[in-house]
Amino acid sequence: MTPFATKQLPARPDTIAPDGSQVRLLHRLERGSMAHFRLEPGQVAKPVRHRTVDEIWYIVRGYGDMWRAQDGREEIVSLIAGTALTIPVGTAFQFKAGPDAALEIVGVTMPPWPGADEAMPADGPWAATV
């Protein structure tokens, strides 16, 4: 049996994601993991594509934009606090923070994040700054 776990958001990032965003690890269970992602004002993440995981993101603070592309479909959506979105396995995506506020996201990864090799570089619409 898995024990209960409780954790506060770490003050400092635990690592940097393959897309260049700051990552604060929250929790991990057998079938999923959760993390907090942050881009500083005006930063643009590197475009990537996941090999094996699906993600659900929830924007908790700030604003920006997200580009997603999969199987000939492509879109750019606005990210504001309260927005939830999905990133199905194989989807190329890139996101950026607005110019005057950090963008903060909580993401759930299913199955749990397997490591840095999970993310492959992709072509995106914006020049990355991280």
DSSP file (Angstrom, degrees, kcal/mol; ACC not computed):
  #  RESIDUE AA STRUCTURE BP1 BP2  ACC     N-H-->O    O-->H-N    N-H-->O    O-->H-N    TCO  KAPPA ALPHA  PHI   PSI    X-CA   Y-CA   Z-CA
    1    1 A M              0   0    0      0, 0.0     0, 0.0     0, 0.0     0, 0.0   0.000 360.0 360.0 360.0 137.0    0.0    0.0    0.0
    2    2 A T        -     0   0    0      1,-0.1     3,-0.1     3,-0.0     2,-0.0  -0.656 360.0-126.3 -80.8 130.2    1.2    3.5   -0.9
    3    3 A P        -     0   0    0      0, 0.0    -1,-0.1     0, 0.0     2,-0.0  -0.341  29.7 -95.2 -72.6 158.1    1.5    5.9    2.1
    4    4 A F        -     0   0    0     -2,-0.0     2,-0.3     1,-0.0     0, 0.0  -0.344  42.7-160.1 -63.3 153.4   -0.2    9.3    2.1
    5    5 A A        -     0   0    0     -3,-0.1     2,-0.3     2,-0.0    22,-0.0  -0.997  13.3-176.8-140.6 144.3    2.0   12.2    1.0
    6    6 A T        +     0   0    0     -2,-0.3     2,-0.3    20,-0.0    -2,-0.0  -0.997  10.9 168.2-139.7 138.7    1.8   15.9    1.6
    7    7 A K        -     0   0    0     -2,-0.3     2,-0.3     3,-0.0    -2,-0.0  -0.995  26.7-135.1-153.6 143.8    4.1   18.6    0.2
    8    8 A Q        -     0   0    0     -2,-0.3     3,-0.1     1,-0.1    -2,-0.0  -0.684  47.9 -86.7 -92.4 154.0    4.3   22.4   -0.2
    9    9 A L        -     0   0    0     -2,-0.3    17,-0.1     1,-0.1    -1,-0.1  -0.440  52.2-115.5 -59.6 122.3    5.4   24.0   -3.4
   10   10 A P        -     0   0    0      0, 0.0    -1,-0.1     0, 0.0     4,-0.1  -0.298  11.1-135.8 -61.6 145.4    9.3   24.1   -3.2
   11   11 A A  S    S+     0   0    0      2,-0.1    -2,-0.1    -3,-0.1    13,-0.0   0.847  89.3  43.1 -69.6 -34.7   10.7   27.7   -3.2
   12   12 A R  S    S-     0   0    0      1,-0.1     2,-0.0    11,-0.0     3,-0.0  -0.829  97.4 -97.6-113.2 150.7   13.5   26.7   -5.7
   13   13 A P        -     0   0    0      0, 0.0    11,-0.3     0, 0.0     3,-0.1  -0.339  19.3-150.2 -62.4 145.1   13.2   24.6   -8.9
   14   14 A D  S    S-     0   0    0      9,-2.9     2,-0.3     1,-0.2    10,-0.2   0.771  74.2 -24.9 -81.7 -29.8   14.2   21.0   -8.6
   15   15 A T  E     -A   23   0A   0      8,-1.6     8,-2.6     6,-0.0     2,-0.5  -0.941  65.9 -97.5-165.3 178.5   15.3   20.8  -12.2
   16   16 A I  E     -A   22   0A   0     -2,-0.3     6,-0.2     6,-0.2     5,-0.1  -0.974  39.1-126.8-114.3 130.4   14.9   22.4  -15.7
   17   17 A A    >   -     0   0    0      4,-2.9     3,-2.3    -2,-0.5    99,-0.0  -0.269  27.9-105.3 -69.6 159.5   12.5   20.6  -18.1
   18   18 A P  T 3  S+     0   0    0      0, 0.0    -1,-0.1     0, 0.0    28,-0.0   0.773 124.5  57.6 -55.6 -25.2   13.7   19.6  -21.6
   19   19 A D  T 3  S-     0   0    0      2,-0.1    27,-3.2    26,-0.1   111,-0.2   0.541 122.2-108.9 -83.0  -5.9   11.6   22.6  -22.8
   20   20 A G  S <  S+     0   0    0     -3,-2.3     2,-0.1     1,-0.3    24,-0.0   0.343  74.2 132.6  98.5  -5.8   13.6   25.0  -20.6
   21   21 A S        -     0   0    0     25,-0.1    -4,-2.9     1,-0.1    -1,-0.3  -0.432  64.1-102.9 -77.5 154.5   10.9   25.7  -18.0
   22   22 A Q  E     -AB  16  38A   0     16,-2.5    16,-1.7    -6,-0.2     2,-0.5  -0.549  37.9-153.6 -72.5 140.2   11.6   25.6  -14.3
   23   23 A V  E     -AB  15  37A   0     -8,-2.6    -9,-2.9    -2,-0.2    -8,-1.6  -0.976  16.3-173.2-123.8 128.0   10.2   22.4  -12.6
   24   24 A R  E     - B   0  36A   0     12,-2.6    12,-2.6    -2,-0.5     2,-0.2  -0.974  27.4-134.6-114.8 114.5    9.2   22.0   -9.0
   25   25 A L  E     + B   0  35A   0     -2,-0.5    10,-0.2    10,-0.2     3,-0.1  -0.471  29.2 171.9 -72.5 134.9    8.4   18.3   -8.4
   26   26 A L  E     -     0   0A   0      8,-2.2     2,-0.3     1,-0.3     9,-0.2   0.719  52.1 -23.4-106.1 -86.7    5.2   17.7   -6.4
   27   27 A H  E     - B   0  34A   0      7,-0.6     7,-3.1   -20,-0.0     2,-0.4  -0.909  44.9-160.6-134.4 162.3    4.1   14.1   -6.2
   28   28 A R  E     + B   0  33A   0     -2,-0.3     2,-0.2     5,-0.2     5,-0.2  -0.994  11.9 172.6-142.1 130.6    4.5   10.8   -8.0
   29   29 A L  E >   - B   0  32A   0      3,-3.3     3,-0.7    -2,-0.4    -2,-0.0  -0.736  51.9 -87.7-124.3 178.4    2.4    7.6   -7.8
   30   30 A E  T 3  S+     0   0    0     -2,-0.2     3,-0.1     1,-0.2    -1,-0.0   0.832 124.9  32.0 -57.7 -35.5    2.5    4.4   -9.8
   31   31 A R  T 3  S+     0   0    0      1,-0.2     2,-0.3    80,-0.1    -1,-0.2   0.398 125.9   6.9-108.8   3.0    0.2    5.7  -12.5
   32   32 A G  E <   -B   29   0A   0     -3,-0.7    -3,-3.3    78,-0.2     2,-0.3  -0.981  52.6-146.4-173.2 162.3    1.0    9.4  -12.7
   33   33 A S  E     -BC  28 109A   0     76,-2.2    76,-3.0    -2,-0.3     2,-0.4  -0.939  11.1-149.1-136.5 160.8    3.1   12.4  -11.5
   34   34 A M  E     +BC  27 108A   0     -7,-3.1    -8,-2.2    -2,-0.3    -7,-0.6  -0.989  18.8 167.6-134.0 139.1    2.5   16.0  -10.8
   35   35 A A  E     -BC  25 107A   0     72,-2.3    72,-3.0    -2,-0.4     2,-0.5  -0.963  31.6-124.3-145.9 162.3    4.8   19.0  -11.2
   36   36 A H  E     -BC  24 106A   0    -12,-2.6   -12,-2.6    -2,-0.3     2,-0.3  -0.944  27.4-162.7-108.6 128.1    4.7   22.8  -11.2
   37   37 A F  E     -BC  23 105A   0     68,-3.2    68,-2.7    -2,-0.5     2,-0.4  -0.874   6.7-172.9-113.5 145.4    6.2   24.5  -14.3
   38   38 A R  E     -BC  22 104A   0    -16,-1.7   -16,-2.5    -2,-0.3     2,-0.4  -0.996  14.0-172.7-143.1 135.2    7.3   28.2  -14.5
   39   39 A L  E     - C   0 103A   0     64,-2.1    64,-2.4    -2,-0.4     3,-0.1  -0.984  29.7-125.1-117.6 136.7    8.5   30.5  -17.2
   40   40 A E    >   -     0   0    0     -2,-0.4     3,-2.3    62,-0.2    57,-0.3  -0.328  52.1 -63.9 -72.8 162.8    9.7   34.0  -16.3
   41   41 A P  T 3  S+     0   0    0      0, 0.0    -1,-0.2     0, 0.0    61,-0.2  -0.198 123.0   6.7 -51.3 132.3    8.0   37.0  -17.9
   42   42 A G  T 3  S+     0   0    0     56,-2.4     2,-0.1    59,-0.4    56,-0.1   0.347  94.3 138.6  79.0  -5.5    8.7   37.1  -21.7
   43   43 A Q    <   -     0   0    0     -3,-2.3    54,-2.6    55,-0.3     2,-0.4  -0.437  39.0-154.6 -76.0 148.7   10.4   33.7  -21.8
   44   44 A V  B     -F   96   0B   0     52,-0.2    85,-2.4    -2,-0.1    86,-1.1  -0.990  13.8-135.6-123.3 123.6    9.6   31.2  -24.6
   45   45 A A        -     0   0    0     50,-2.8   -25,-0.2    -2,-0.4    81,-0.1  -0.255  27.6 -98.9 -71.9 162.4   10.0   27.5  -24.1
   46   46 A K        -     0   0    0    -27,-3.2     2,-0.3    82,-0.1    49,-0.2  -0.614  42.8-108.5 -76.5 141.4   11.7   25.1  -26.5
   47   47 A P        +     0   0    0      0, 0.0    75,-1.9     0, 0.0     2,-0.3  -0.561  50.2 167.4 -73.4 135.5    9.3   23.2  -28.7
   48   48 A V  E     -GH  93 121B   0     45,-2.3    45,-2.7    -2,-0.3     2,-0.3  -0.873  29.2-146.2-140.5 171.9    9.1   19.5  -27.8
   49   49 A R  E     -GH  92 120B   0     71,-1.9    71,-3.0    -2,-0.3     2,-0.3  -0.987  22.7-128.7-141.4 133.7    7.1   16.3  -28.4
   50   50 A H  E     - H   0 119B   0     41,-0.7    40,-1.4    -2,-0.3    69,-0.2  -0.652   8.0-155.3 -87.1 141.0    6.6   13.6  -25.8
   51   51 A R  S    S-     0   0    0     67,-2.0    -1,-0.1    -2,-0.3    68,-0.1   0.894  83.3  -2.4 -77.8 -43.5    7.3   10.0  -26.7
   52   52 A T  S    S+     0   0    0     66,-0.2     2,-0.3    37,-0.1    37,-0.1   0.482 106.7  85.9-134.8  -6.5    5.1    8.0  -24.2
   53   53 A V        -     0   0    0     65,-0.2     2,-0.3    35,-0.1    37,-0.3  -0.791  51.9-149.8-111.8 148.0    3.3   10.3  -21.8
   54   54 A D  E     -D  110   0A   0     56,-2.6    56,-2.7    -2,-0.3     2,-0.3  -0.810  21.8-160.3 -98.2 149.3    0.0   12.3  -21.8
   55   55 A E  E     -DE 109  87A   0     32,-1.7    32,-2.8    -2,-0.3     2,-0.4  -0.976  16.2-160.8-132.8 150.1   -0.2   15.5  -19.8
   56   56 A I  E     -DE 108  86A   0     52,-2.0    52,-2.6    -2,-0.3     2,-0.3  -1.000  19.3-163.1-122.7 126.7   -3.0   17.6  -18.4
   57   57 A W  E     -DE 107  85A   0     28,-2.9    28,-2.3    -2,-0.4     2,-0.4  -0.851  10.7-167.2-113.1 147.5   -2.0   21.2  -17.6
   58   58 A Y  E     -DE 106  84A   0     48,-2.3    48,-2.7    -2,-0.3     2,-0.6  -0.990  20.2-135.8-132.5 123.8   -3.8   23.8  -15.4
   59   59 A I  E     +D  105   0A   0     24,-3.0    23,-2.9    -2,-0.4    46,-0.2  -0.685  26.8 172.4 -83.1 120.8   -2.7   27.4  -15.5
   60   60 A V  E     +     0   0A   0     44,-2.3     2,-0.3    -2,-0.6    45,-0.2   0.696  61.7   6.1-102.2 -22.9   -2.5   28.8  -11.9
   61   61 A R  E    S+D  104   0A   0     43,-1.5    43,-2.8    19,-0.1    -1,-0.3  -0.987 102.0  13.5-160.7 148.7   -0.9   32.2  -12.5
   62   62 A G        -     0   0    0     -2,-0.3    19,-0.8    41,-0.2     2,-0.3  -0.334  69.0-102.9  85.1-166.0    0.1   34.6  -15.2
   63   63 A Y  E     +I   80   0B   0     38,-0.3    35,-3.0    17,-0.2     2,-0.3  -0.974  45.6 125.4-155.2 164.6   -0.7   34.4  -18.9
   64   64 A G  E     -IJ  79  97B   0     15,-2.0    15,-2.9    -2,-0.3     2,-0.3  -0.939  48.2 -75.2 173.9-152.7    0.8   33.5  -22.2
   65   65 A D  E     -IJ  78  96B   0     31,-1.8    31,-2.3    -2,-0.3     2,-0.4  -0.962  23.2-154.5-138.4 153.3    0.2   31.3  -25.3
   66   66 A M  E     -IJ  77  95B   0     11,-2.4    11,-2.8    -2,-0.3     2,-0.4  -0.999   5.1-160.4-130.2 128.5    0.4   27.6  -26.1
   67   67 A W  E     +IJ  76  94B   0     27,-3.3    27,-2.0    -2,-0.4     2,-0.3  -0.923  14.8 179.0-104.8 133.4    1.0   26.1  -29.6
   68   68 A R  E     -IJ  75  93B   0      7,-2.6     7,-2.5    -2,-0.4     2,-0.3  -0.993   5.5-179.9-134.1 142.9    0.0   22.5  -30.2
   69   69 A A  E     +IJ  74  92B   0     23,-2.4    23,-2.6    -2,-0.3     2,-0.3  -0.993   9.8 155.2-144.4 135.3    0.2   20.3  -33.3
   70   70 A Q  E >   -I   73   0B   0      3,-2.6     3,-2.3    -2,-0.3    21,-0.1  -0.912  66.9 -11.1-160.2 131.1   -0.7   16.7  -34.0
   71   71 A D  T 3  S-     0   0    0     -2,-0.3     3,-0.1     1,-0.3    20,-0.0   0.853 129.7 -44.8  49.7  46.5   -1.7   14.7  -37.1
   72   72 A G  T 3  S+     0   0    0      1,-0.3     2,-0.4     0, 0.0    -1,-0.3   0.343 115.1 112.9  84.1  -8.0   -2.2   17.8  -39.3
   73   73 A R  E <   +I   70   0B   0     -3,-2.3    -3,-2.6     2,-0.0     2,-0.3  -0.831  40.4 175.0 -99.6 137.5   -4.1   19.8  -36.7
   74   74 A E  E     +I   69   0B   0     -2,-0.4     2,-0.3    -5,-0.2    -5,-0.2  -0.999   2.9 162.8-143.2 141.0   -2.5   22.9  -35.3
   75   75 A E  E     -I   68   0B   0     -7,-2.5    -7,-2.6    -2,-0.3     2,-0.4  -0.995  27.9-145.1-155.7 156.0   -3.6   25.6  -32.9
   76   76 A I  E     -I   67   0B   0     -2,-0.3     2,-0.3    -9,-0.2    -9,-0.2  -0.997  25.3-172.7-120.2 126.9   -2.5   28.4  -30.6
   77   77 A V  E     -I   66   0B   0    -11,-2.8   -11,-2.4    -2,-0.4     2,-0.3  -0.908  25.4-113.6-120.8 148.8   -4.5   29.0  -27.5
   78   78 A S  E     -I   65   0B   0     -2,-0.3     2,-0.6   -13,-0.2   -13,-0.3  -0.583  25.6-146.4 -76.8 139.6   -4.4   31.7  -24.9
   79   79 A L  E     +I   64   0B   0    -15,-2.9   -15,-2.0    -2,-0.3     2,-0.3  -0.949  30.0 154.9-110.7 119.8   -3.2   30.7  -21.4
   80   80 A I  E >   -I   63   0B   0     -2,-0.6     3,-2.2   -17,-0.2   -21,-0.3  -0.942  55.3 -73.0-135.6 159.4   -4.8   32.5  -18.5
   81   81 A A  T 3  S+     0   0    0    -19,-0.8   -21,-0.2    -2,-0.3     3,-0.1  -0.262 121.6  32.0 -52.7 132.8   -5.3   31.4  -14.9
   82   82 A G  T 3  S+     0   0    0    -23,-2.9     2,-0.3     1,-0.4    -1,-0.3   0.274  87.7 127.2  99.8  -9.6   -8.1   28.9  -14.7
   83   83 A T    <   -     0   0    0     -3,-2.2   -24,-3.0   -24,-0.2     2,-0.4  -0.635  37.8-168.4 -81.9 136.1   -7.4   27.4  -18.1
   84   84 A A  E     +E   58   0A   0     -2,-0.3     2,-0.3   -26,-0.2   -26,-0.2  -0.961  12.2 169.0-119.5 143.8   -6.9   23.6  -18.4
   85   85 A L  E     -E   57   0A   0    -28,-2.3   -28,-2.9    -2,-0.4     2,-0.3  -0.973  24.9-126.4-149.5 162.5   -5.6   21.8  -21.5
   86   86 A T  E     -E   56   0A   0     -2,-0.3   -30,-0.2   -30,-0.2   -32,-0.0  -0.841   6.3-164.5-113.4 151.0   -4.4   18.5  -22.6
   87   87 A I  E     -E   55   0A   0    -32,-2.8   -32,-1.7    -2,-0.3     3,-0.1  -0.812  22.2-155.7-129.1  88.9   -1.2   17.4  -24.4
   88   88 A P    >   -     0   0    0      0, 0.0     3,-2.2     0, 0.0   -38,-0.2  -0.278  37.2 -78.5 -65.3 152.2   -1.8   13.9  -25.8
   89   89 A V  T 3  S+     0   0    0      1,-0.3   -38,-0.1   -37,-0.1   -35,-0.1  -0.183 119.5  23.4 -49.6 137.0    1.2   11.7  -26.4
   90   90 A G  T 3  S+     0   0    0    -40,-1.4     2,-0.3     1,-0.3    -1,-0.3   0.309  87.6 135.8  87.8  -8.7    3.0   12.6  -29.6
   91   91 A T    <   -     0   0    0     -3,-2.2   -41,-0.7   -21,-0.1     2,-0.3  -0.572  50.9-137.3 -75.2 129.3    1.7   16.2  -29.7
   92   92 A A  E     +GJ  49  69B   0    -23,-2.6   -23,-2.4    -2,-0.3     2,-0.3  -0.699  35.3 171.7 -79.8 137.9    4.3   18.8  -30.6
   93   93 A F  E     +GJ  48  68B   0    -45,-2.7   -45,-2.3    -2,-0.3     2,-0.3  -0.994  23.1 179.9-150.7 156.5    4.0   21.9  -28.3
   94   94 A Q  E     - J   0  67B   0    -27,-2.0   -27,-3.3    -2,-0.3     2,-0.3  -0.975  10.9-169.7-151.6 143.8    5.6   25.1  -27.3
   95   95 A F  E     - J   0  66B   0     -2,-0.3   -50,-2.8   -29,-0.2     2,-0.3  -0.948   2.8-165.8-138.4 159.5    4.5   27.8  -24.8
   96   96 A K  E     -FJ  44  65B   0    -31,-2.3   -31,-1.8    -2,-0.3     2,-0.3  -0.989  18.4-124.0-145.3 151.3    5.5   31.3  -23.8
   97   97 A A  E     - J   0  64B   0    -54,-2.6   -33,-0.3    -2,-0.3     5,-0.1  -0.645  35.4-103.0 -91.9 150.5    4.9   33.7  -20.9
   98   98 A G    >   -     0   0    0    -35,-3.0   -56,-2.4     3,-0.3     3,-0.8  -0.212  39.4-103.1 -63.6 165.1    3.4   37.2  -21.3
   99   99 A P  T 3  S+     0   0    0      0, 0.0    -1,-0.1     0, 0.0     3,-0.1   0.678 112.1  32.9 -70.4 -19.0    5.9   40.1  -21.2
  100  100 A D  T 3  S+     0   0    0      1,-0.1     2,-0.3   -60,-0.0   -38,-0.0   0.239 112.9  49.2-127.2  16.7    5.1   41.3  -17.6
  101  101 A A  S <  S-     0   0    0     -3,-0.8   -59,-0.4   -38,-0.2   -38,-0.3  -0.974  76.8-113.4-154.3 140.0    4.1   38.2  -15.6
  102  102 A A        -     0   0    0     -2,-0.3     2,-0.5   -61,-0.2   -62,-0.2  -0.412  30.7-129.7 -66.4 148.1    5.6   34.8  -14.9
  103  103 A L  E     -C   39   0A   0    -64,-2.4   -64,-2.1   -41,-0.2     2,-0.4  -0.913  25.5-169.9-102.5 123.1    3.5   31.9  -16.3
  104  104 A E  E     +CD  38  61A   0    -43,-2.8   -44,-2.3    -2,-0.5   -43,-1.5  -0.961   6.8 177.1-122.3 132.4    2.9   29.2  -13.7
  105  105 A I  E     -CD  37  59A   0    -68,-2.7   -68,-3.2    -2,-0.4     2,-0.5  -0.967  23.4-148.7-134.7 141.5    1.3   25.8  -14.5
  106  106 A V  E     -CD  36  58A   0    -48,-2.7   -48,-2.3    -2,-0.3     2,-0.4  -0.974  26.8-170.0-108.0 128.2    0.5   22.6  -12.6
  107  107 A G  E     -CD  35  57A   0    -72,-3.0   -72,-2.3    -2,-0.5     2,-0.5  -0.936  17.1-154.8-123.3 142.3    0.8   19.5  -14.8
  108  108 A V  E     -CD  34  56A   0    -52,-2.6   -52,-2.0    -2,-0.4     2,-0.4  -0.963  14.1-158.8-112.6 129.9   -0.1   15.9  -14.4
  109  109 A T  E     -CD  33  55A   0    -76,-3.0   -76,-2.2    -2,-0.5   -54,-0.2  -0.930  11.1-135.1-114.3 130.2    1.8   13.3  -16.4
  110  110 A M  E    S+ D   0  54A   0    -56,-2.7   -56,-2.6    -2,-0.4   -78,-0.2  -0.986  92.1  20.3-131.7 121.3    0.4    9.8  -17.1
  111  111 A P  S    S-     0   0    0      0, 0.0   -78,-0.2     0, 0.0   -79,-0.2   0.683 120.9 -85.0 -65.0-178.1    2.3    7.5  -16.8
  112  112 A P        -     0   0    0      0, 0.0    -2,-0.1     0, 0.0   -84,-0.1  -0.153  57.0 -82.1 -56.7 152.2    4.8    9.2  -14.5
  113  113 A W        -     0   0    0      1,-0.2     3,-0.1    -4,-0.1   -79,-0.0  -0.365  41.9-160.9 -56.5 121.0    7.6   11.3  -16.1
  114  114 A P        -     0   0    0      0, 0.0     2,-0.2     0, 0.0    -1,-0.2   0.663  47.7 -78.4 -85.8 -15.8   10.2    8.7  -17.1
  115  115 A G    >   -     0   0    0      1,-0.1     3,-2.2     2,-0.0     4,-0.3  -0.783  59.1 -52.6 139.7 176.1   13.2   11.1  -17.6
  116  116 A A  G >  S+     0   0    0      1,-0.3     3,-1.0    -2,-0.2    -1,-0.1   0.740 121.0  67.1 -59.9 -27.3   14.8   13.6  -19.9
  117  117 A D  G 3  S+     0   0    0      1,-0.2    -1,-0.3    -3,-0.1   -66,-0.1   0.601  82.3  80.0 -70.0  -8.9   14.8   11.2  -22.9
  118  118 A E  G <  S+     0   0    0     -3,-2.2   -67,-2.0   -68,-0.1     2,-0.5   0.861  83.4  67.6 -64.8 -36.3   11.0   11.4  -22.9
  119  119 A A  E <   -H   50   0B   0     -3,-1.0   -69,-0.2    -4,-0.3    -1,-0.0  -0.756  66.4-166.2 -95.6 127.7   11.0   14.8  -24.7
  120  120 A M  E     -H   49   0B   0    -71,-3.0   -71,-1.9    -2,-0.5    -3,-0.0  -0.859  31.5-101.7-106.3 144.1   12.2   15.0  -28.3
  121  121 A P  E     -H   48   0B   0      0, 0.0     2,-0.3     0, 0.0   -73,-0.3  -0.323  44.6-176.3 -60.4 147.3   12.9   18.4  -30.0
  122  122 A A        -     0   0    0    -75,-1.9     2,-0.5   -29,-0.1   -73,-0.1  -0.879  31.0-101.0-136.0 168.2   10.2   19.6  -32.3
  123  123 A D        +     0   0    0     -2,-0.3   -75,-0.1   -77,-0.1   -31,-0.0  -0.831  46.1 178.8 -92.0 131.4    9.7   22.6  -34.7
  124  124 A G        -     0   0    0     -2,-0.5     4,-0.1     2,-0.2   -56,-0.0  -0.716  39.3-109.1-126.8 177.8    7.6   25.3  -33.2
  125  125 A P  S    S+     0   0    0      0, 0.0     2,-0.3     0, 0.0    -2,-0.0   0.665  92.9  55.5 -83.7 -16.7    6.3   28.8  -34.2
  126  126 A W  S    S-     0   0    0    -81,-0.1     2,-0.5   -31,-0.0    -2,-0.2  -0.838  84.9-107.9-121.5 154.0    8.5   30.9  -31.9
  127  127 A A        -     0   0    0     -2,-0.3     2,-0.1   -81,-0.1   -83,-0.1  -0.678  42.6-123.6 -75.1 124.0   12.2   31.3  -31.2
  128  128 A A        -     0   0    0     -2,-0.5   -83,-0.2     1,-0.1   -82,-0.1  -0.391  24.8-173.0 -69.9 146.3   13.0   29.8  -27.8
  129  129 A T              0   0    0    -85,-2.4   -84,-0.2    -2,-0.1    -1,-0.1   0.385 360.0 360.0-119.0  -0.9   14.6   32.0  -25.2
  130  130 A V              0   0    0    -86,-1.1   -85,-0.1  -111,-0.2   -84,-0.1   0.391 360.0 360.0-110.1 360.0   15.4   29.5  -22.5
